């Protein structure tokens, strides 16, 4: 029972540290909180591959402009 509540308390403290620690903590902990959040964001974003669109929305327009310029 106590182990579960300690885990929940530690998790909540960690979330507050990462979430708003850079605004409320003094300087050594402020930069640690900011660096931790940046590292977590970078790792989470790195999990998902970058998606390149198969469609090129401006390709048709560019070709039409080039064709119109050739016909002038």
matplotlib code that plots the C-alpha trace (Angstrom):
import matplotlib.pyplot as plt

x = [0.0, 2.7, 4.9, 2.2, 1.5, 5.2, 5.5, 2.5, 4.0, 7.4, 5.8, 3.8, 6.9, 8.7, 5.9, 5.8, 9.6, 9.6, 6.4, 6.9, 10.2, 12.0, 9.5, 9.4, 12.8, 16.1, 18.8, 20.6, 17.3, 15.7, 18.3, 18.1, 14.3, 14.5, 17.2, 15.2, 12.1, 14.1, 15.6, 12.3, 10.7, 13.6, 13.4, 9.6, 9.7, 12.5, 10.3, 8.1, 9.5, 9.3, 6.5, 7.1, 4.1, 3.7, 1.7, 3.5, 0.8, 2.8, 4.2, 1.2, 1.0, 4.8, 4.5, 1.5, 3.4, 6.4, 4.2, 2.4, 5.7, 7.0, 3.8, 4.2]
y = [0.0, 2.5, 1.6, 2.5, 5.8, 6.6, 5.8, 8.1, 10.9, 10.5, 10.5, 13.7, 15.4, 14.5, 15.8, 19.1, 19.3, 18.8, 20.8, 24.0, 23.6, 26.2, 28.9, 28.3, 26.7, 28.5, 28.6, 25.2, 23.3, 25.6, 24.7, 21.0, 21.1, 22.8, 20.4, 17.4, 18.7, 19.4, 15.9, 14.2, 16.2, 15.4, 11.7, 11.5, 13.3, 11.0, 8.0, 9.1, 9.1, 12.3, 12.0, 13.2, 14.0, 12.0, 14.9, 18.0, 20.7, 23.4, 21.2, 21.6, 25.3, 25.8, 23.7, 25.8, 29.0, 27.8, 26.6, 30.0, 31.8, 29.7, 30.5, 34.3]
z = [0.0, 1.0, -1.9, -4.4, -2.7, -2.7, -6.4, -7.2, -5.0, -6.7, -10.2, -9.4, -8.1, -11.2, -13.4, -11.6, -11.7, -15.5, -16.2, -14.2, -12.5, -14.7, -13.5, -9.8, -8.8, -8.0, -10.7, -10.5, -10.4, -13.0, -15.7, -14.8, -15.2, -18.5, -19.8, -18.6, -20.5, -23.7, -23.5, -23.0, -25.9, -28.2, -27.4, -27.8, -31.1, -32.3, -31.8, -34.7, -38.2, -40.3, -42.8, -46.3, -48.3, -51.5, -52.9, -54.1, -53.9, -55.7, -58.5, -60.8, -60.3, -61.0, -64.2, -65.3, -64.7, -66.6, -69.5, -69.6, -69.6, -72.5, -74.5, -74.2]

ax = plt.figure().add_subplot(projection="3d")
ax.plot(x, y, z, "-o")
ax.set_aspect("equal")
plt.show()
